[in-house]
């Protein structure tokens, strides 16, 4: 690995061990085995490094978990795939609880920083495209626009359910079957 990758790995390690608020540049550089100046050189600031480290960690852990669950529903109807995904996400969240907690800390920091917001705004189209690609692979009858709309819905839902899983572990949160029932009801009940 190069210094950049070492810093990302060091940041992830420090975040898990100490929490986002207590992650210092000095601790991250020590965990990465690089100089303190390397943070500025590769990322511009500790905050930018933390944002990218968290985004990568959650993107890989949560995103890979979502992708696997979406692809497991290949051949099923999109609604059955929807239920399967959301039935499985509670385990994905539980398996990544440390990063979910750090993500909560990060949300407030990002909300207060236009620079950090830009990072996520710029990353969002790639998130949607990745989810849409998996959806179309699992459910080939979806057209590109349908897959994109579902990807956006999934992103909103993963944010909400992720927050609930982090702040209310063990609480009863709607599972995939219940959420699919709700979506089906929205579709079935016509306005009179």
N, C-alpha and C positions, 0 to 999 in steps of 0.2 A: 504494500500500500504506500501511497505517497502521503505527504504531510496533510493535504486536504482531507483525504479519506481517514487518516489517523485522527484528525481533529473531530470529524463527525462521529467516529467511534468513541473517542474520548468524551465528547459532549453527551452522547447517549448514556455512557457509563455513569458519568457524574449526575446526570438528571435522575437516573433510577436510584442511585445511592443517596443523593442529598436533596432531591427536589429541584424544581426549576428556580425558585426564588433564592436558593442557597448555592446555586452553581456559579462559581467564580471563574474568571478567565484563567487565573493561575492554576486552579484545580483541573480545568479542562486541558490546558497545555501539559501539565504534569501527567495526566492520564493518557494523553496522546504521545508523550515522549518527544515533544517538540518545544520550540521556544515560544514564549508569550507573543512575540512579534508576528509569528506565523498566523495567528488569528486575524490580525489586521490585514496582513498580506493576502490571505485567501478569502476572507469573508467581509472585511471592512469593519466589523464590530462583533463583539460577543453576542449581541442580540440577534444579528443576522445568522450567525453560526447556530445558535440555539433554535431559531425558527426552522432552519433547514434540517437540522438533526431531528427535531420532532416531526416535521412533515415527512421526512424519509422513513422514520421509524413507524409512525402510524400508517403512512401510505403503504409501506411494505407489509406490516403485520395485519392491519385491518383490510387494506386493499387486496392482499393475497388471499385472506380468508374469505372475503366477499367473492372474489373471482372463482375460487374453488367451489363455493356453495352454488354460485350461478351455474357453473359448468356441470355440477352434479345433477342439475335438473334438465339436462339435455334430453330432448324427446318428450318432455312433459309439456303441458300447456303453460303459457306465461303465468297464469294465475297460480298454478301448482308450483311453479318455480319461485314465484313471489313468496308463497307460504314457506317453502323449503328454506329460502334464504333467511327470512326473518326468524324462523325456528332455530336456525343454526348460529345466528349472530350473537346470542347471549354468551355462548361458549367462546367465541372469538374475542368479545369484549373482556370476559373474565380472564382469558389467557394473556391479555395485554393490559391488565389493570394498572401497572406502574406507569406505562406510557399514557394511558387514558387520564390518570390523575395529573400528570405533567401537562397534558394537553389542556385540561381545565385551567391550570395556572396560566398557560400560554394565551388562552383566549382573551383574558383581560388585557394582557400586555399588547397583543395584536390590535385589539379594539382601540387602544390609545395611540397607536403608531401608524400613520399613513404609509410609511416605508414598509413596515411588516405586512400591512394589508395588501399592498401592491404585489408582494411575493405570492400571496394566496390567490389574488384575483388573476394573476398571470398563470398560475398553476391549474386553476379550475377547468379550463377547456380540455386540458389533458386528462384530468380525472374523469370528466364526462365521456370523453372519447374512449378511454380504456374500459369503462363500465359498459358503454354501448357496444363495443366490439365483443365483449363476453356475452352480452345479452343476445346479440345477433347470431353468435356461434351456437349458443344453447337453444335459441328459438328463431330459426332461419326465416320464419314467416313474418317476423317483425321487419318493417321497413326502417330505413335510417332515422327518420324523424321520430317514429314511435320509440325506437331504442334510445334515442337521445332524451326524449321526454321521460322515459322510465328511469334512465340513468340519473336525471336531475331529481326525480322523486326519491330514488334510492339514496342519493347524497344527502338530501334534506333529512330523510329518515335516519340514516346512520349517525348524523350529527345529534339529533334529538335523543335517539335511543342510546347512543354512546354516552351522552351526558347523564341520562337517567341511570345507566348501569354504573357509572362512576360515583355518583353522589348518593344513590340508593341501592347499594348492593343487597341482593336478596329480596328486594321488593317485587311485588307482582307487577310486571310490565306486560302489556299485550304481546302474545307470541305471534308467530307467523300465521297460524290458522285463524286467530281472532282478527288480525289485521286484514287478511284476505276476505274474511266475512264482511268486514266493514267496507272494503273497497267494492266488493260485489254488491252490497246493499246500495251504495252510491250509484252504481250503474243500473241496478234493477228498479229502483224507485223512481218513477217518472213524475215530473211536475204536473200538477193538474190545474 
